Amino acid sequence: MEKEQQQRIDAAAEQFVDAVKTSYQAVAKRGEEAQELNAELTQQFFNNVNERLRTHAEENRQLTQELADQSQRQQEAGKQIAQESVGAYMDFMNSVFSFSQGAAQEGAKKTK
């Protein structure tokens, strides 16, 4: 009888050990799954951040290029305005000079 009781105790202890082992295995498996999911989420997060940074960098590059182009056009327009202003001033000065020369010639003709 003592032997039977010992066998029942051993069987119960074995069942308990199996239950604890199964429980720990389930917890460990859940831990691994959670770790894998966290790794995937972290990877996705950094991929999204990286892609957004890349997109913003490209947009900034394009904006910088547009500003540089606009600055170039402004410089060219300023040059054109300066050249036209100088040309108009030269035409004005030539006309004043021509007028004064013509007036001087007319005056000389009248005095003769």
Secondary structure by P-SEA (a helix, b strand, c coil): caaaaaaaaaaaaaaaaaaaaaaaaaaaaaaaaaaaaaaaaaaaaaaaaaaaaaaaaaaaaaaaaaaaaaaaaaaaaaaaaaaaaaaaaaaaaaaaaaaaaaaaaaaaaaac
